[in-house]
Amino acid sequence: MRVSDGWKSYSLIDTSAGKRLERWGDIILVRPDPQIIWENPHPSKLWERADAVYHRSSSGGGSWSFSKKLPESWTVDYKGLTFKVKPTGFKHTGLFPEQAVNWDLCTKLISSANREINVLNLFAYTGAATLACAKAGAKVCHLDAVKGMVEWGRENAALSGLSDRPIRWIVDDAMKFLRREIKRQSRYDGIILDPPSYGRGTNGEMWKIEDCIFELMQMCTEVLTDKPLFVLLNSYTTGLSSSVMTYLINMTVGQRFKIRVDSQEIGLKVEQTGLAVPAGSTAAVFFD
């Protein structure tokens, strides 16, 4: 497992009974996590001091309860990048801290490439990977089907002092966008994909990862340059395991290029126990 351990303004304090206890800056949140199937016999005392707790509803979704009035949003920092976080109605905060291992990887690869790098970030959410790539010197095309997430990404760029970097902010359906890019003969040196298990495009297009991911990877293969730098495919779906992603990539990207695939779980270390909790997987594709 590749563990994100470079945080100073975020920490996973404890995990127990289907819940995470997390520190986001100075604010402590409790959020559900169904994979936490254990109970910690020696729980942190900070469970009792949580500022907000997310409660799932039996009818879907959920809501937050607050022990004190919190700001609508606040910021956390990671290696020179600043991100706005806030509790949303779907338990999320606008940031996935375990993904910092991939931000570091992109930064290293781009900084050492010694050439201009053009990156496509699909399903780009609030733009953490976009900003890491831009800060390292890449041109970035940031795409998400949700306008509000793209606007949030722009806010993060401003907070990080990167508003003047060459970033294209696009609200669109990923599949439709790729079809147009293929026709335009657009090419990218790096591609980051963070697809959801289920979702809808800008015009209500249905996305189901098991049905769409193979075609998506085929199109991504077509828009790579002749000398690509990397491809990163993230998965939070149990059916899209590390081994499945490795096979998928070899049957798409691997049919055009000689590649090496490093597919592993990514995760976060728990302060209370010293153990690491998985939070999805990433297949990192390197080109020989």
Legacy VTK file of the C-alpha trace (Angstrom):
# vtk DataFile Version 3.0
C-alpha trace
ASCII
DATASET POLYDATA
POINTS 288 float
0.000 0.000 0.000
1.151 3.521 -0.829
0.393 5.626 2.249
-0.129 9.391 2.216
2.006 10.537 5.140
3.032 14.058 4.141
0.110 15.920 5.700
0.470 18.501 8.470
-2.993 20.111 8.436
-4.948 16.848 8.098
-4.834 13.653 10.129
-6.851 10.471 10.462
-7.029 10.305 14.230
-8.904 7.042 14.730
-11.227 4.521 13.070
-13.869 2.366 14.736
-17.349 0.907 14.230
-17.809 2.125 10.675
-16.562 5.648 11.298
-13.533 7.867 10.754
-12.360 10.481 13.244
-10.474 13.150 11.286
-8.776 16.479 11.919
-9.167 19.013 9.114
-7.074 21.973 10.206
-8.399 22.805 13.685
-11.771 21.124 13.140
-12.564 17.520 14.053
-15.126 15.614 11.978
-16.658 12.152 12.234
-17.679 10.550 8.936
-18.982 7.073 8.082
-16.755 4.567 6.285
-18.380 1.189 5.591
-15.070 -0.657 5.229
-14.186 0.037 8.877
-15.625 -3.248 10.141
-13.661 -3.318 13.402
-13.981 -1.620 16.767
-10.960 -0.074 18.425
-10.749 -1.375 22.027
-8.648 1.663 22.931
-10.407 4.548 21.178
-9.118 8.094 21.075
-10.632 10.465 23.620
-11.117 12.937 20.774
-14.251 11.072 19.648
-16.043 12.929 22.425
-14.726 16.284 21.186
-15.824 16.075 17.547
-17.086 19.368 16.139
-19.418 17.725 13.623
-20.745 14.213 12.940
-22.281 12.966 9.700
-25.295 10.672 10.136
-26.501 8.460 7.298
-30.223 8.344 6.551
-32.000 5.031 5.970
-33.663 6.630 2.936
-30.312 7.691 1.404
-27.974 10.594 1.939
-27.675 11.992 5.420
-27.005 15.106 7.451
-24.520 16.710 9.814
-24.970 17.443 13.499
-22.751 20.140 15.006
-21.505 20.508 18.573
-20.627 24.140 17.882
-21.049 26.686 15.112
-18.488 26.093 12.386
-17.456 28.335 9.516
-19.165 27.487 6.239
-15.752 26.542 4.867
-12.087 26.708 5.854
-8.732 25.735 4.341
-6.070 23.063 4.683
-2.588 23.108 3.159
-0.383 20.507 1.526
3.159 21.253 0.327
2.424 24.761 -0.912
-1.126 24.060 -2.086
-4.200 25.407 -0.297
-7.639 23.798 -0.514
-11.067 24.908 0.610
-12.906 22.249 2.609
-16.455 22.188 3.894
-18.940 19.561 5.071
-21.279 18.694 2.196
-24.618 16.919 2.174
-23.004 13.734 0.865
-20.488 13.417 3.764
-17.594 14.637 1.597
-15.436 17.678 2.334
-14.213 18.489 -1.181
-10.879 16.714 -0.771
-9.576 13.139 -0.665
-6.385 13.324 1.445
-5.180 9.831 0.503
-4.723 11.115 -3.052
-1.731 13.167 -1.907
0.505 10.211 -2.803
-0.577 10.696 -6.418
-0.094 14.470 -6.293
3.479 13.790 -5.134
4.019 11.271 -7.926
2.756 13.671 -10.611
4.904 16.470 -9.202
8.021 14.297 -9.312
7.418 13.038 -12.844
6.573 16.451 -14.303
9.416 18.275 -12.532
11.993 15.784 -13.801
10.653 15.479 -17.358
12.752 18.398 -18.683
10.139 19.150 -21.336
6.714 20.712 -21.652
4.057 18.394 -20.273
0.367 18.567 -21.149
-1.946 16.823 -18.650
-5.609 15.832 -18.922
-7.420 15.452 -15.594
-10.776 13.690 -16.056
-13.457 13.564 -13.347
-11.235 16.198 -11.778
-13.522 17.155 -8.850
-12.176 20.203 -6.963
-8.807 20.162 -8.669
-6.178 19.007 -6.183
-4.350 16.905 -8.800
-4.797 19.690 -11.345
-3.065 22.170 -9.070
-0.250 19.777 -8.167
0.481 19.287 -11.871
0.214 23.003 -12.645
2.498 23.922 -9.743
5.072 21.450 -11.104
5.000 23.271 -14.449
2.490 21.366 -16.586
-0.301 22.665 -18.763
-3.526 21.118 -17.505
-6.974 20.471 -18.922
-9.309 20.106 -15.918
-12.655 18.474 -16.700
-15.644 17.640 -14.545
-19.321 17.228 -15.385
-20.430 19.265 -12.341
-20.140 23.043 -12.736
-19.949 23.604 -8.994
-16.914 21.332 -8.684
-15.089 23.185 -11.466
-15.844 26.490 -9.741
-14.515 25.022 -6.488
-11.352 24.050 -8.367
-10.943 27.634 -9.545
-11.265 28.785 -5.930
-8.547 26.350 -4.894
-6.322 27.651 -7.693
-6.766 31.191 -6.391
-6.096 30.111 -2.797
-2.913 28.363 -3.968
-1.709 31.351 -6.001
-2.042 29.427 -9.268
-4.793 31.358 -11.051
-2.330 32.521 -13.695
-1.166 28.998 -14.599
-2.168 27.462 -17.973
-5.239 25.544 -16.794
-8.308 24.975 -18.979
-11.412 24.661 -16.802
-14.063 22.604 -18.626
-17.552 21.457 -17.626
-18.387 18.480 -19.825
-19.092 14.764 -20.021
-15.779 12.884 -20.145
-16.759 10.462 -22.911
-18.158 13.186 -25.182
-15.109 15.368 -24.570
-12.696 12.563 -25.459
-14.537 11.799 -28.692
-14.121 15.440 -29.719
-10.467 15.481 -28.667
-9.789 12.444 -30.847
-11.363 14.208 -33.841
-9.344 17.345 -33.071
-6.192 15.220 -32.775
-5.462 16.709 -29.352
-2.722 14.916 -27.454
-1.661 14.662 -23.798
1.539 13.504 -22.097
-0.231 12.580 -18.877
-3.782 11.519 -18.046
-5.376 11.313 -14.599
-8.697 9.514 -14.233
-10.748 9.471 -11.042
-14.042 7.994 -12.273
-17.018 7.480 -9.950
-18.767 4.145 -9.656
-21.996 5.750 -10.838
-22.780 9.188 -12.153
-24.374 11.359 -14.789
-22.893 13.664 -17.418
-23.777 17.285 -18.083
-26.924 16.267 -20.011
-27.927 13.369 -17.800
-25.761 10.732 -19.521
-25.602 7.605 -17.367
-22.156 6.487 -16.217
-21.566 3.044 -14.723
-17.899 2.251 -14.346
-18.110 -1.460 -15.225
-19.933 -0.658 -18.474
-17.927 2.395 -19.549
-14.358 2.063 -18.302
-13.010 -0.069 -21.179
-14.188 2.358 -23.864
-12.922 5.258 -21.769
-9.445 3.731 -21.539
-9.433 3.011 -25.268
-10.134 6.689 -25.980
-7.518 7.813 -23.472
-4.988 5.643 -25.279
-5.794 7.455 -28.525
-5.200 10.936 -27.081
-1.775 10.115 -25.604
1.270 11.616 -27.303
3.883 9.393 -28.927
6.076 9.813 -25.825
3.708 9.926 -22.859
4.849 10.422 -19.288
2.176 8.747 -17.151
-1.409 7.575 -16.764
-3.065 7.332 -13.346
-6.340 5.441 -12.942
-8.039 5.618 -9.553
-10.716 3.265 -8.287
-12.920 3.193 -5.203
-14.946 0.234 -6.534
-14.261 -3.252 -5.155
-15.017 -4.780 -8.563
-12.272 -2.685 -10.121
-9.446 -4.172 -8.073
-5.747 -3.533 -8.597
-5.411 -6.719 -10.649
-8.439 -5.869 -12.790
-7.060 -2.376 -13.467
-3.689 -3.826 -14.440
-5.333 -6.193 -16.926
-7.573 -3.424 -18.279
-4.630 -1.092 -18.859
-2.594 -3.772 -20.585
-5.524 -4.423 -22.930
-5.784 -0.726 -23.822
-2.705 1.435 -23.209
-0.480 -1.643 -23.357
-1.629 -2.425 -26.893
-0.019 0.790 -28.159
2.949 1.286 -25.819
5.502 -0.693 -23.895
4.444 -0.008 -20.319
5.002 -0.864 -16.685
1.975 -0.836 -14.371
2.243 -0.321 -10.625
-1.232 -0.989 -9.219
-1.641 -0.729 -5.456
-4.019 0.298 -2.734
-3.541 3.813 -1.397
-4.361 4.814 2.137
-3.864 6.816 5.299
-2.128 6.018 8.559
-4.301 6.072 11.684
-2.687 8.031 14.531
-4.313 6.051 17.333
-3.164 2.615 16.144
-0.276 3.267 13.766
-2.006 1.056 11.178
-2.896 2.096 7.635
-6.451 2.141 6.292
-6.945 1.580 2.528
-8.920 4.235 0.670
-9.104 2.909 -2.879
-6.498 1.875 -5.415
-4.396 3.538 -8.100
-2.922 1.977 -11.209
0.100 4.059 -12.201
1.268 3.532 -15.771
4.877 4.307 -16.679
6.248 4.249 -20.218
9.534 2.653 -21.296
LINES 1 289
288 0 1 2 3 4 5 6 7 8 9 10 11 12 13 14 15 16 17 18 19 20 21 22 23 24 25 26 27 28 29 30 31 32 33 34 35 36 37 38 39 40 41 42 43 44 45 46 47 48 49 50 51 52 53 54 55 56 57 58 59 60 61 62 63 64 65 66 67 68 69 70 71 72 73 74 75 76 77 78 79 80 81 82 83 84 85 86 87 88 89 90 91 92 93 94 95 96 97 98 99 100 101 102 103 104 105 106 107 108 109 110 111 112 113 114 115 116 117 118 119 120 121 122 123 124 125 126 127 128 129 130 131 132 133 134 135 136 137 138 139 140 141 142 143 144 145 146 147 148 149 150 151 152 153 154 155 156 157 158 159 160 161 162 163 164 165 166 167 168 169 170 171 172 173 174 175 176 177 178 179 180 181 182 183 184 185 186 187 188 189 190 191 192 193 194 195 196 197 198 199 200 201 202 203 204 205 206 207 208 209 210 211 212 213 214 215 216 217 218 219 220 221 222 223 224 225 226 227 228 229 230 231 232 233 234 235 236 237 238 239 240 241 242 243 244 245 246 247 248 249 250 251 252 253 254 255 256 257 258 259 260 261 262 263 264 265 266 267 268 269 270 271 272 273 274 275 276 277 278 279 280 281 282 283 284 285 286 287
